[in-house]
Amino acid sequence: MAIEVRVPTILRTYTDGQKAIEGVGATLDELFKNLDTRHAGIRNRIVEEGKLRRFVNVYLNDEDVRFLDGINTKLTDGDSVTILPAVAGGAA
């Protein structure tokens, strides 16, 4: 089961500069573990203590996984996962 994962610029140091990579897994957790076997360290930038990091947004087919089943969200062949760092700030 191939899942396309879109990688933000800040994490591309783990993917040799690739914008999109493929992985496998029945859940997001399995997918991130699979990606880490080929792109060491990427999972730790996305997952902390078994949960998605607070300032990392993950979308499954354009739907925020926090409103699905989080790290345990089920995946199917052909799904698209997008990882986005949260951005905040500005001037008063």
PyMOL Python script that loads the backbone (N, CA, C, O; Angstrom):
from pymol import cmd

cmd.read_pdbstr("""\
ATOM      1  N   MET A   1       0.852  -1.173   0.000  1.00  0.00           N
ATOM      2  CA  MET A   1       0.000   0.000   0.000  1.00  0.00           C
ATOM      3  C   MET A   1       0.895   1.233   0.000  1.00  0.00           C
ATOM      4  O   MET A   1       1.601   1.474   0.980  1.00  0.00           O
ATOM      5  N   ALA A   2       0.885   2.006  -1.057  1.00  0.00           N
ATOM      6  CA  ALA A   2       1.724   3.193  -1.179  1.00  0.00           C
ATOM      7  C   ALA A   2       0.951   4.446  -0.768  1.00  0.00           C
ATOM      8  O   ALA A   2      -0.166   4.692  -1.222  1.00  0.00           O
ATOM      9  N   ILE A   3       1.576   5.216   0.095  1.00  0.00           N
ATOM     10  CA  ILE A   3       1.015   6.476   0.572  1.00  0.00           C
ATOM     11  C   ILE A   3       2.006   7.576   0.194  1.00  0.00           C
ATOM     12  O   ILE A   3       3.195   7.472   0.495  1.00  0.00           O
ATOM     13  N   GLU A   4       1.521   8.625  -0.461  1.00  0.00           N
ATOM     14  CA  GLU A   4       2.381   9.766  -0.774  1.00  0.00           C
ATOM     15  C   GLU A   4       2.403  10.708   0.421  1.00  0.00           C
ATOM     16  O   GLU A   4       1.360  11.043   0.982  1.00  0.00           O
ATOM     17  N   VAL A   5       3.596  11.126   0.800  1.00  0.00           N
ATOM     18  CA  VAL A   5       3.758  12.047   1.921  1.00  0.00           C
ATOM     19  C   VAL A   5       4.433  13.303   1.399  1.00  0.00           C
ATOM     20  O   VAL A   5       5.538  13.245   0.859  1.00  0.00           O
ATOM     21  N   ARG A   6       3.769  14.434   1.562  1.00  0.00           N
ATOM     22  CA  ARG A   6       4.331  15.728   1.165  1.00  0.00           C
ATOM     23  C   ARG A   6       5.076  16.301   2.364  1.00  0.00           C
ATOM     24  O   ARG A   6       4.532  16.411   3.462  1.00  0.00           O
ATOM     25  N   VAL A   7       6.324  16.659   2.128  1.00  0.00           N
ATOM     26  CA  VAL A   7       7.239  17.051   3.200  1.00  0.00           C
ATOM     27  C   VAL A   7       7.508  18.551   3.138  1.00  0.00           C
ATOM     28  O   VAL A   7       7.849  19.072   2.076  1.00  0.00           O
ATOM     29  N   PRO A   8       7.359  19.260   4.273  1.00  0.00           N
ATOM     30  CA  PRO A   8       7.645  20.698   4.263  1.00  0.00           C
ATOM     31  C   PRO A   8       9.159  20.951   4.159  1.00  0.00           C
ATOM     32  O   PRO A   8       9.968  20.079   4.475  1.00  0.00           O
ATOM     33  N   THR A   9       9.512  22.129   3.720  1.00  0.00           N
ATOM     34  CA  THR A   9      10.912  22.494   3.521  1.00  0.00           C
ATOM     35  C   THR A   9      11.765  22.205   4.754  1.00  0.00           C
ATOM     36  O   THR A   9      12.879  21.697   4.627  1.00  0.00           O
ATOM     37  N   ILE A  10      11.267  22.515   5.920  1.00  0.00           N
ATOM     38  CA  ILE A  10      12.044  22.359   7.150  1.00  0.00           C
ATOM     39  C   ILE A  10      12.422  20.902   7.441  1.00  0.00           C
ATOM     40  O   ILE A  10      13.401  20.651   8.144  1.00  0.00           O
ATOM     41  N   LEU A  11      11.668  19.953   6.917  1.00  0.00           N
ATOM     42  CA  LEU A  11      11.968  18.530   7.150  1.00  0.00           C
ATOM     43  C   LEU A  11      12.686  17.864   5.972  1.00  0.00           C
ATOM     44  O   LEU A  11      13.003  16.676   6.035  1.00  0.00           O
ATOM     45  N   ARG A  12      12.937  18.596   4.933  1.00  0.00           N
ATOM     46  CA  ARG A  12      13.554  18.004   3.738  1.00  0.00           C
ATOM     47  C   ARG A  12      15.011  17.629   3.942  1.00  0.00           C
ATOM     48  O   ARG A  12      15.578  16.906   3.123  1.00  0.00           O
ATOM     49  N   THR A  13      15.624  18.103   5.009  1.00  0.00           N
ATOM     50  CA  THR A  13      16.987  17.659   5.310  1.00  0.00           C
ATOM     51  C   THR A  13      16.995  16.161   5.619  1.00  0.00           C
ATOM     52  O   THR A  13      18.018  15.498   5.450  1.00  0.00           O
ATOM     53  N   TYR A  14      15.864  15.632   6.069  1.00  0.00           N
ATOM     54  CA  TYR A  14      15.742  14.203   6.355  1.00  0.00           C
ATOM     55  C   TYR A  14      15.446  13.388   5.096  1.00  0.00           C
ATOM     56  O   TYR A  14      15.649  12.174   5.083  1.00  0.00           O
ATOM     57  N   THR A  15      14.971  14.045   4.040  1.00  0.00           N
ATOM     58  CA  THR A  15      14.546  13.327   2.826  1.00  0.00           C
ATOM     59  C   THR A  15      15.447  13.648   1.635  1.00  0.00           C
ATOM     60  O   THR A  15      15.040  13.486   0.485  1.00  0.00           O
ATOM     61  N   ASP A  16      16.661  14.100   1.907  1.00  0.00           N
ATOM     62  CA  ASP A  16      17.601  14.472   0.843  1.00  0.00           C
ATOM     63  C   ASP A  16      17.005  15.497  -0.112  1.00  0.00           C
ATOM     64  O   ASP A  16      17.270  15.467  -1.314  1.00  0.00           O
ATOM     65  N   GLY A  17      16.200  16.400   0.432  1.00  0.00           N
ATOM     66  CA  GLY A  17      15.627  17.483  -0.363  1.00  0.00           C
ATOM     67  C   GLY A  17      14.355  17.149  -1.115  1.00  0.00           C
ATOM     68  O   GLY A  17      13.799  18.006  -1.801  1.00  0.00           O
ATOM     69  N   GLN A  18      13.889  15.922  -0.996  1.00  0.00           N
ATOM     70  CA  GLN A  18      12.678  15.526  -1.720  1.00  0.00           C
ATOM     71  C   GLN A  18      11.440  16.184  -1.129  1.00  0.00           C
ATOM     72  O   GLN A  18      11.263  16.215   0.089  1.00  0.00           O
ATOM     73  N   LYS A  19      10.581  16.712  -2.005  1.00  0.00           N
ATOM     74  CA  LYS A  19       9.323  17.342  -1.583  1.00  0.00           C
ATOM     75  C   LYS A  19       8.263  16.310  -1.237  1.00  0.00           C
ATOM     76  O   LYS A  19       7.406  16.555  -0.388  1.00  0.00           O
ATOM     77  N   ALA A  20       8.318  15.169  -1.887  1.00  0.00           N
ATOM     78  CA  ALA A  20       7.335  14.103  -1.666  1.00  0.00           C
ATOM     79  C   ALA A  20       8.064  12.769  -1.613  1.00  0.00           C
ATOM     80  O   ALA A  20       8.985  12.511  -2.389  1.00  0.00           O
ATOM     81  N   ILE A  21       7.633  11.929  -0.682  1.00  0.00           N
ATOM     82  CA  ILE A  21       8.202  10.599  -0.537  1.00  0.00           C
ATOM     83  C   ILE A  21       7.052   9.609  -0.405  1.00  0.00           C
ATOM     84  O   ILE A  21       5.911  10.002  -0.163  1.00  0.00           O
ATOM     85  N   GLU A  22       7.352   8.340  -0.563  1.00  0.00           N
ATOM     86  CA  GLU A  22       6.325   7.321  -0.411  1.00  0.00           C
ATOM     87  C   GLU A  22       6.645   6.440   0.770  1.00  0.00           C
ATOM     88  O   GLU A  22       7.807   6.184   1.086  1.00  0.00           O
ATOM     89  N   GLY A  23       5.585   5.978   1.420  1.00  0.00           N
ATOM     90  CA  GLY A  23       5.729   5.071   2.540  1.00  0.00           C
ATOM     91  C   GLY A  23       4.559   4.119   2.574  1.00  0.00           C
ATOM     92  O   GLY A  23       3.642   4.199   1.756  1.00  0.00           O
ATOM     93  N   VAL A  24       4.607   3.213   3.539  1.00  0.00           N
ATOM     94  CA  VAL A  24       3.527   2.245   3.706  1.00  0.00           C
ATOM     95  C   VAL A  24       3.124   2.188   5.176  1.00  0.00           C
ATOM     96  O   VAL A  24       3.912   2.501   6.069  1.00  0.00           O
ATOM     97  N   GLY A  25       1.882   1.783   5.403  1.00  0.00           N
ATOM     98  CA  GLY A  25       1.382   1.617   6.760  1.00  0.00           C
ATOM     99  C   GLY A  25      -0.128   1.643   6.776  1.00  0.00           C
ATOM    100  O   GLY A  25      -0.761   2.305   5.954  1.00  0.00           O
ATOM    101  N   ALA A  26      -0.700   0.915   7.718  1.00  0.00           N
ATOM    102  CA  ALA A  26      -2.155   0.880   7.853  1.00  0.00           C
ATOM    103  C   ALA A  26      -2.672   2.071   8.649  1.00  0.00           C
ATOM    104  O   ALA A  26      -3.853   2.409   8.569  1.00  0.00           O
ATOM    105  N   THR A  27      -1.776   2.718   9.431  1.00  0.00           N
ATOM    106  CA  THR A  27      -2.127   3.904  10.213  1.00  0.00           C
ATOM    107  C   THR A  27      -1.022   4.945  10.032  1.00  0.00           C
ATOM    108  O   THR A  27       0.048   4.640   9.505  1.00  0.00           O
ATOM    109  N   LEU A  28      -1.289   6.168  10.473  1.00  0.00           N
ATOM    110  CA  LEU A  28      -0.250   7.200  10.414  1.00  0.00           C
ATOM    111  C   LEU A  28       0.970   6.788  11.217  1.00  0.00           C
ATOM    112  O   LEU A  28       2.103   7.003  10.785  1.00  0.00           O
ATOM    113  N   ASP A  29       0.746   6.196  12.384  1.00  0.00           N
ATOM    114  CA  ASP A  29       1.860   5.777  13.222  1.00  0.00           C
ATOM    115  C   ASP A  29       2.746   4.783  12.477  1.00  0.00           C
ATOM    116  O   ASP A  29       3.969   4.921  12.486  1.00  0.00           O
ATOM    117  N   GLU A  30       2.152   3.796  11.839  1.00  0.00           N
ATOM    118  CA  GLU A  30       2.917   2.819  11.067  1.00  0.00           C
ATOM    119  C   GLU A  30       3.635   3.489   9.898  1.00  0.00           C
ATOM    120  O   GLU A  30       4.775   3.146   9.588  1.00  0.00           O
ATOM    121  N   LEU A  31       2.975   4.432   9.257  1.00  0.00           N
ATOM    122  CA  LEU A  31       3.581   5.158   8.144  1.00  0.00           C
ATOM    123  C   LEU A  31       4.822   5.910   8.608  1.00  0.00           C
ATOM    124  O   LEU A  31       5.870   5.824   7.967  1.00  0.00           O
ATOM    125  N   PHE A  32       4.719   6.643   9.710  1.00  0.00           N
ATOM    126  CA  PHE A  32       5.857   7.416  10.202  1.00  0.00           C
ATOM    127  C   PHE A  32       7.005   6.500  10.639  1.00  0.00           C
ATOM    128  O   PHE A  32       8.172   6.850  10.462  1.00  0.00           O
ATOM    129  N   LYS A  33       6.689   5.344  11.203  1.00  0.00           N
ATOM    130  CA  LYS A  33       7.736   4.374  11.554  1.00  0.00           C
ATOM    131  C   LYS A  33       8.416   3.860  10.290  1.00  0.00           C
ATOM    132  O   LYS A  33       9.635   3.694  10.259  1.00  0.00           O
ATOM    133  N   ASN A  34       7.625   3.608   9.248  1.00  0.00           N
ATOM    134  CA  ASN A  34       8.170   3.141   7.980  1.00  0.00           C
ATOM    135  C   ASN A  34       9.079   4.203   7.355  1.00  0.00           C
ATOM    136  O   ASN A  34      10.166   3.888   6.871  1.00  0.00           O
ATOM    137  N   LEU A  35       8.634   5.447   7.369  1.00  0.00           N
ATOM    138  CA  LEU A  35       9.442   6.526   6.805  1.00  0.00           C
ATOM    139  C   LEU A  35      10.765   6.656   7.536  1.00  0.00           C
ATOM    140  O   LEU A  35      11.792   6.934   6.917  1.00  0.00           O
ATOM    141  N   ASP A  36      10.751   6.457   8.847  1.00  0.00           N
ATOM    142  CA  ASP A  36      11.953   6.601   9.666  1.00  0.00           C
ATOM    143  C   ASP A  36      13.004   5.540   9.337  1.00  0.00           C
ATOM    144  O   ASP A  36      14.188   5.752   9.596  1.00  0.00           O
ATOM    145  N   THR A  37      12.593   4.406   8.772  1.00  0.00           N
ATOM    146  CA  THR A  37      13.569   3.376   8.399  1.00  0.00           C
ATOM    147  C   THR A  37      14.423   3.821   7.222  1.00  0.00           C
ATOM    148  O   THR A  37      15.558   3.368   7.071  1.00  0.00           O
ATOM    149  N   ARG A  38      13.887   4.703   6.390  1.00  0.00           N
ATOM    150  CA  ARG A  38      14.628   5.207   5.225  1.00  0.00           C
ATOM    151  C   ARG A  38      15.089   6.643   5.388  1.00  0.00           C
ATOM    152  O   ARG A  38      16.027   7.080   4.722  1.00  0.00           O
ATOM    153  N   HIS A  39      14.432   7.373   6.267  1.00  0.00           N
ATOM    154  CA  HIS A  39      14.745   8.788   6.491  1.00  0.00           C
ATOM    155  C   HIS A  39      14.900   8.997   8.000  1.00  0.00           C
ATOM    156  O   HIS A  39      14.052   9.606   8.653  1.00  0.00           O
ATOM    157  N   ALA A  40      16.001   8.475   8.529  1.00  0.00           N
ATOM    158  CA  ALA A  40      16.241   8.451   9.980  1.00  0.00           C
ATOM    159  C   ALA A  40      16.063   9.822  10.625  1.00  0.00           C
ATOM    160  O   ALA A  40      16.622  10.820  10.171  1.00  0.00           O
ATOM    161  N   GLY A  41      15.270   9.844  11.694  1.00  0.00           N
ATOM    162  CA  GLY A  41      15.059  11.057  12.473  1.00  0.00           C
ATOM    163  C   GLY A  41      13.792  11.813  12.133  1.00  0.00           C
ATOM    164  O   GLY A  41      13.366  12.670  12.907  1.00  0.00           O
ATOM    165  N   ILE A  42      13.182  11.522  11.003  1.00  0.00           N
ATOM    166  CA  ILE A  42      11.996  12.291  10.600  1.00  0.00           C
ATOM    167  C   ILE A  42      10.828  12.065  11.559  1.00  0.00           C
ATOM    168  O   ILE A  42      10.085  13.001  11.855  1.00  0.00           O
ATOM    169  N   ARG A  43      10.660  10.835  12.047  1.00  0.00           N
ATOM    170  CA  ARG A  43       9.530  10.536  12.940  1.00  0.00           C
ATOM    171  C   ARG A  43       9.610  11.376  14.218  1.00  0.00           C
ATOM    172  O   ARG A  43       8.591  11.867  14.703  1.00  0.00           O
ATOM    173  N   ASN A  44      10.812  11.539  14.759  1.00  0.00           N
ATOM    174  CA  ASN A  44      10.959  12.316  15.997  1.00  0.00           C
ATOM    175  C   ASN A  44      10.596  13.778  15.828  1.00  0.00           C
ATOM    176  O   ASN A  44      10.289  14.456  16.808  1.00  0.00           O
ATOM    177  N   ARG A  45      10.624  14.271  14.609  1.00  0.00           N
ATOM    178  CA  ARG A  45      10.233  15.664  14.345  1.00  0.00           C
ATOM    179  C   ARG A  45       8.718  15.814  14.221  1.00  0.00           C
ATOM    180  O   ARG A  45       8.192  16.927  14.261  1.00  0.00           O
ATOM    181  N   ILE A  46       8.011  14.672  14.069  1.00  0.00           N
ATOM    182  CA  ILE A  46       6.560  14.684  13.866  1.00  0.00           C
ATOM    183  C   ILE A  46       5.812  14.141  15.086  1.00  0.00           C
ATOM    184  O   ILE A  46       4.728  14.611  15.431  1.00  0.00           O
ATOM    185  N   VAL A  47       6.417  13.145  15.727  1.00  0.00           N
ATOM    186  CA  VAL A  47       5.765  12.425  16.828  1.00  0.00           C
ATOM    187  C   VAL A  47       6.567  12.598  18.112  1.00  0.00           C
ATOM    188  O   VAL A  47       7.797  12.533  18.105  1.00  0.00           O
ATOM    189  N   GLU A  48       5.849  12.822  19.220  1.00  0.00           N
ATOM    190  CA  GLU A  48       6.477  12.948  20.535  1.00  0.00           C
ATOM    191  C   GLU A  48       5.629  12.199  21.553  1.00  0.00           C
ATOM    192  O   GLU A  48       4.436  12.462  21.697  1.00  0.00           O
ATOM    193  N   GLU A  49       6.256  11.264  22.256  1.00  0.00           N
ATOM    194  CA  GLU A  49       5.570  10.463  23.273  1.00  0.00           C
ATOM    195  C   GLU A  49       4.318   9.785  22.729  1.00  0.00           C
ATOM    196  O   GLU A  49       3.290   9.725  23.403  1.00  0.00           O
ATOM    197  N   GLY A  50       4.415   9.276  21.504  1.00  0.00           N
ATOM    198  CA  GLY A  50       3.320   8.528  20.900  1.00  0.00           C
ATOM    199  C   GLY A  50       2.175   9.359  20.354  1.00  0.00           C
ATOM    200  O   GLY A  50       1.148   8.814  19.949  1.00  0.00           O
ATOM    201  N   LYS A  51       2.344  10.691  20.338  1.00  0.00           N
ATOM    202  CA  LYS A  51       1.304  11.586  19.811  1.00  0.00           C
ATOM    203  C   LYS A  51       1.935  12.546  18.814  1.00  0.00           C
ATOM    204  O   LYS A  51       3.146  12.764  18.820  1.00  0.00           O
ATOM    205  N   LEU A  52       1.093  13.113  17.959  1.00  0.00           N
ATOM    206  CA  LEU A  52       1.593  14.133  17.037  1.00  0.00           C
ATOM    207  C   LEU A  52       2.089  15.322  17.843  1.00  0.00           C
ATOM    208  O   LEU A  52       1.463  15.732  18.820  1.00  0.00           O
ATOM    209  N   ARG A  53       3.218  15.868  17.424  1.00  0.00           N
ATOM    210  CA  ARG A  53       3.739  17.055  18.113  1.00  0.00           C
ATOM    211  C   ARG A  53       2.723  18.192  18.000  1.00  0.00           C
ATOM    212  O   ARG A  53       1.991  18.310  17.017  1.00  0.00           O
ATOM    213  N   ARG A  54       2.709  19.006  19.022  1.00  0.00           N
ATOM    214  CA  ARG A  54       1.716  20.076  19.134  1.00  0.00           C
ATOM    215  C   ARG A  54       1.763  21.065  17.965  1.00  0.00           C
ATOM    216  O   ARG A  54       0.724  21.533  17.500  1.00  0.00           O
ATOM    217  N   PHE A  55       2.962  21.376  17.499  1.00  0.00           N
ATOM    218  CA  PHE A  55       3.089  22.407  16.459  1.00  0.00           C
ATOM    219  C   PHE A  55       3.359  21.826  15.076  1.00  0.00           C
ATOM    220  O   PHE A  55       3.974  22.475  14.230  1.00  0.00           O
ATOM    221  N   VAL A  56       2.899  20.605  14.856  1.00  0.00           N
ATOM    222  CA  VAL A  56       2.974  19.984  13.538  1.00  0.00           C
ATOM    223  C   VAL A  56       1.557  19.609  13.128  1.00  0.00           C
ATOM    224  O   VAL A  56       0.853  18.910  13.858  1.00  0.00           O
ATOM    225  N   ASN A  57       1.151  20.073  11.973  1.00  0.00           N
ATOM    226  CA  ASN A  57      -0.175  19.743  11.445  1.00  0.00           C
ATOM    227  C   ASN A  57      -0.024  18.652  10.392  1.00  0.00           C
ATOM    228  O   ASN A  57       0.848  18.725   9.527  1.00  0.00           O
ATOM    229  N   VAL A  58      -0.887  17.637  10.478  1.00  0.00           N
ATOM    230  CA  VAL A  58      -0.853  16.542   9.521  1.00  0.00           C
ATOM    231  C   VAL A  58      -2.240  16.426   8.900  1.00  0.00           C
ATOM    232  O   VAL A  58      -3.254  16.415   9.598  1.00  0.00           O
ATOM    233  N   TYR A  59      -2.261  16.341   7.578  1.00  0.00           N
ATOM    234  CA  TYR A  59      -3.518  16.249   6.842  1.00  0.00           C
ATOM    235  C   TYR A  59      -3.541  14.953   6.040  1.00  0.00           C
ATOM    236  O   TYR A  59      -2.554  14.579   5.406  1.00  0.00           O
ATOM    237  N   LEU A  60      -4.672  14.284   6.080  1.00  0.00           N
ATOM    238  CA  LEU A  60      -4.905  13.098   5.267  1.00  0.00           C
ATOM    239  C   LEU A  60      -5.911  13.488   4.209  1.00  0.00           C
ATOM    240  O   LEU A  60      -7.064  13.786   4.522  1.00  0.00           O
ATOM    241  N   ASN A  61      -5.484  13.487   2.952  1.00  0.00           N
ATOM    242  CA  ASN A  61      -6.362  13.900   1.852  1.00  0.00           C
ATOM    243  C   ASN A  61      -7.031  15.238   2.158  1.00  0.00           C
ATOM    244  O   ASN A  61      -8.234  15.402   1.955  1.00  0.00           O
ATOM    245  N   ASP A  62      -6.242  16.185   2.645  1.00  0.00           N
ATOM    246  CA  ASP A  62      -6.671  17.560   2.958  1.00  0.00           C
ATOM    247  C   ASP A  62      -7.559  17.688   4.189  1.00  0.00           C
ATOM    248  O   ASP A  62      -8.151  18.747   4.400  1.00  0.00           O
ATOM    249  N   GLU A  63      -7.671  16.640   5.013  1.00  0.00           N
ATOM    250  CA  GLU A  63      -8.458  16.717   6.251  1.00  0.00           C
ATOM    251  C   GLU A  63      -7.514  16.591   7.449  1.00  0.00           C
ATOM    252  O   GLU A  63      -6.701  15.669   7.516  1.00  0.00           O
ATOM    253  N   ASP A  64      -7.633  17.521   8.382  1.00  0.00           N
ATOM    254  CA  ASP A  64      -6.788  17.549   9.575  1.00  0.00           C
ATOM    255  C   ASP A  64      -7.002  16.270  10.388  1.00  0.00           C
ATOM    256  O   ASP A  64      -8.126  15.978  10.798  1.00  0.00           O
ATOM    257  N   VAL A  65      -5.934  15.509  10.624  1.00  0.00           N
ATOM    258  CA  VAL A  65      -6.074  14.228  11.323  1.00  0.00           C
ATOM    259  C   VAL A  65      -6.426  14.394  12.799  1.00  0.00           C
ATOM    260  O   VAL A  65      -6.851  13.435  13.442  1.00  0.00           O
ATOM    261  N   ARG A  66      -6.257  15.589  13.336  1.00  0.00           N
ATOM    262  CA  ARG A  66      -6.650  15.817  14.740  1.00  0.00           C
ATOM    263  C   ARG A  66      -8.163  15.686  14.899  1.00  0.00           C
ATOM    264  O   ARG A  66      -8.655  15.420  15.996  1.00  0.00           O
ATOM    265  N   PHE A  67      -8.900  15.873  13.800  1.00  0.00           N
ATOM    266  CA  PHE A  67     -10.346  15.714  13.834  1.00  0.00           C
ATOM    267  C   PHE A  67     -10.765  14.319  13.380  1.00  0.00           C
ATOM    268  O   PHE A  67     -11.956  14.012  13.314  1.00  0.00           O
ATOM    269  N   LEU A  68      -9.790  13.486  13.070  1.00  0.00           N
ATOM    270  CA  LEU A  68     -10.049  12.084  12.724  1.00  0.00           C
ATOM    271  C   LEU A  68      -9.642  11.261  13.936  1.00  0.00           C
ATOM    272  O   LEU A  68     -10.266  11.367  14.992  1.00  0.00           O
ATOM    273  N   ASP A  69      -8.606  10.443  13.800  1.00  0.00           N
ATOM    274  CA  ASP A  69      -8.165   9.606  14.916  1.00  0.00           C
ATOM    275  C   ASP A  69      -6.704   9.867  15.262  1.00  0.00           C
ATOM    276  O   ASP A  69      -6.017   8.995  15.795  1.00  0.00           O
ATOM    277  N   GLY A  70      -6.232  11.082  14.953  1.00  0.00           N
ATOM    278  CA  GLY A  70      -4.861  11.451  15.286  1.00  0.00           C
ATOM    279  C   GLY A  70      -3.839  10.498  14.695  1.00  0.00           C
ATOM    280  O   GLY A  70      -3.941  10.111  13.531  1.00  0.00           O
ATOM    281  N   ILE A  71      -2.859  10.124  15.493  1.00  0.00           N
ATOM    282  CA  ILE A  71      -1.781   9.238  15.051  1.00  0.00           C
ATOM    283  C   ILE A  71      -2.289   7.853  14.655  1.00  0.00           C
ATOM    284  O   ILE A  71      -1.611   7.123  13.932  1.00  0.00           O
ATOM    285  N   ASN A  72      -3.476   7.494  15.126  1.00  0.00           N
ATOM    286  CA  ASN A  72      -4.062   6.183  14.822  1.00  0.00           C
ATOM    287  C   ASN A  72      -5.001   6.217  13.616  1.00  0.00           C
ATOM    288  O   ASN A  72      -5.694   5.236  13.346  1.00  0.00           O
ATOM    289  N   THR A  73      -5.029   7.332  12.894  1.00  0.00           N
ATOM    290  CA  THR A  73      -5.875   7.450  11.713  1.00  0.00           C
ATOM    291  C   THR A  73      -5.509   6.366  10.708  1.00  0.00           C
ATOM    292  O   THR A  73      -4.336   6.163  10.392  1.00  0.00           O
ATOM    293  N   LYS A  74      -6.511   5.687  10.219  1.00  0.00           N
ATOM    294  CA  LYS A  74      -6.316   4.592   9.255  1.00  0.00           C
ATOM    295  C   LYS A  74      -6.015   5.157   7.862  1.00  0.00           C
ATOM    296  O   LYS A  74      -6.541   6.197   7.467  1.00  0.00           O
ATOM    297  N   LEU A  75      -5.161   4.444   7.136  1.00  0.00           N
ATOM    298  CA  LEU A  75      -4.765   4.834   5.788  1.00  0.00           C
ATOM    299  C   LEU A  75      -5.159   3.754   4.791  1.00  0.00           C
ATOM    300  O   LEU A  75      -5.281   2.580   5.139  1.00  0.00           O
ATOM    301  N   THR A  76      -5.355   4.170   3.553  1.00  0.00           N
ATOM    302  CA  THR A  76      -5.615   3.218   2.468  1.00  0.00           C
ATOM    303  C   THR A  76      -4.694   3.540   1.302  1.00  0.00           C
ATOM    304  O   THR A  76      -4.175   4.651   1.193  1.00  0.00           O
ATOM    305  N   ASP A  77      -4.500   2.570   0.446  1.00  0.00           N
ATOM    306  CA  ASP A  77      -3.634   2.720  -0.711  1.00  0.00           C
ATOM    307  C   ASP A  77      -4.041   3.949  -1.524  1.00  0.00           C
ATOM    308  O   ASP A  77      -5.218   4.150  -1.821  1.00  0.00           O
ATOM    309  N   GLY A  78      -3.057   4.757  -1.876  1.00  0.00           N
ATOM    310  CA  GLY A  78      -3.320   5.938  -2.689  1.00  0.00           C
ATOM    311  C   GLY A  78      -3.606   7.200  -1.899  1.00  0.00           C
ATOM    312  O   GLY A  78      -3.770   8.269  -2.486  1.00  0.00           O
ATOM    313  N   ASP A  79      -3.671   7.098  -0.571  1.00  0.00           N
ATOM    314  CA  ASP A  79      -3.898   8.291   0.247  1.00  0.00           C
ATOM    315  C   ASP A  79      -2.734   9.259   0.103  1.00  0.00           C
ATOM    316  O   ASP A  79      -1.632   8.882  -0.296  1.00  0.00           O
ATOM    317  N   SER A  80      -3.004  10.511   0.436  1.00  0.00           N
ATOM    318  CA  SER A  80      -1.992  11.549   0.427  1.00  0.00           C
ATOM    319  C   SER A  80      -1.921  12.167   1.819  1.00  0.00           C
ATOM    320  O   SER A  80      -2.937  12.593   2.367  1.00  0.00           O
ATOM    321  N   VAL A  81      -0.727  12.214   2.386  1.00  0.00           N
ATOM    322  CA  VAL A  81      -0.509  12.798   3.712  1.00  0.00           C
ATOM    323  C   VAL A  81       0.366  14.037   3.529  1.00  0.00           C
ATOM    324  O   VAL A  81       1.396  13.992   2.857  1.00  0.00           O
ATOM    325  N   THR A  82      -0.057  15.127   4.131  1.00  0.00           N
ATOM    326  CA  THR A  82       0.698  16.378   4.075  1.00  0.00           C
ATOM    327  C   THR A  82       1.106  16.757   5.486  1.00  0.00           C
ATOM    328  O   THR A  82       0.279  16.776   6.397  1.00  0.00           O
ATOM    329  N   ILE A  83       2.386  17.059   5.662  1.00  0.00           N
ATOM    330  CA  ILE A  83       2.912  17.489   6.958  1.00  0.00           C
ATOM    331  C   ILE A  83       3.218  18.980   6.847  1.00  0.00           C
ATOM    332  O   ILE A  83       3.932  19.409   5.940  1.00  0.00           O
ATOM    333  N   LEU A  84       2.679  19.761   7.768  1.00  0.00           N
ATOM    334  CA  LEU A  84       2.901  21.202   7.765  1.00  0.00           C
ATOM    335  C   LEU A  84       3.276  21.669   9.162  1.00  0.00           C
ATOM    336  O   LEU A  84       2.588  21.330  10.124  1.00  0.00           O
ATOM    337  N   PRO A  85       4.341  22.433   9.296  1.00  0.00           N
ATOM    338  CA  PRO A  85       4.647  23.017  10.602  1.00  0.00           C
ATOM    339  C   PRO A  85       3.662  24.151  10.874  1.00  0.00           C
ATOM    340  O   PRO A  85       3.292  24.892   9.963  1.00  0.00           O
ATOM    341  N   ALA A  86       3.246  24.280  12.110  1.00  0.00           N
ATOM    342  CA  ALA A  86       2.369  25.389  12.480  1.00  0.00           C
ATOM    343  C   ALA A  86       3.183  26.686  12.431  1.00  0.00           C
ATOM    344  O   ALA A  86       4.352  26.713  12.818  1.00  0.00           O
ATOM    345  N   VAL A  87       2.567  27.727  11.964  1.00  0.00           N
ATOM    346  CA  VAL A  87       3.231  29.013  11.861  1.00  0.00           C
ATOM    347  C   VAL A  87       2.454  30.025  12.690  1.00  0.00           C
ATOM    348  O   VAL A  87       1.231  30.119  12.586  1.00  0.00           O
ATOM    349  N   ALA A  88       3.165  30.769  13.504  1.00  0.00           N
ATOM    350  CA  ALA A  88       2.512  31.774  14.338  1.00  0.00           C
ATOM    351  C   ALA A  88       3.445  32.980  14.439  1.00  0.00           C
ATOM    352  O   ALA A  88       4.626  32.906  14.101  1.00  0.00           O
ATOM    353  N   GLY A  89       2.899  34.056  14.898  1.00  0.00           N
ATOM    354  CA  GLY A  89       3.728  35.225  15.100  1.00  0.00           C
ATOM    355  C   GLY A  89       3.096  36.451  14.506  1.00  0.00           C
ATOM    356  O   GLY A  89       1.940  36.436  14.085  1.00  0.00           O
ATOM    357  N   GLY A  90       3.859  37.503  14.477  1.00  0.00           N
ATOM    358  CA  GLY A  90       3.373  38.765  13.945  1.00  0.00           C
ATOM    359  C   GLY A  90       3.780  39.886  14.858  1.00  0.00           C
ATOM    360  O   GLY A  90       4.431  39.667  15.879  1.00  0.00           O
ATOM    361  N   ALA A  91       3.407  41.054  14.500  1.00  0.00           N
ATOM    362  CA  ALA A  91       3.754  42.238  15.281  1.00  0.00           C
ATOM    363  C   ALA A  91       2.494  42.833  15.872  1.00  0.00           C
ATOM    364  O   ALA A  91       1.408  42.728  15.301  1.00  0.00           O
ATOM    365  N   ALA A  92       2.656  43.452  17.014  1.00  0.00           N
ATOM    366  CA  ALA A  92       1.521  44.088  17.681  1.00  0.00           C
ATOM    367  C   ALA A  92       1.234  45.437  17.104  1.00  0.00           C
ATOM    368  O   ALA A  92       0.308  46.115  17.548  1.00  0.00           O
TER     369      ALA A  92
END
""", "prot")
cmd.dss("prot")
cmd.show_as("cartoon", "prot")
cmd.util.cbc("prot")
cmd.orient("prot")
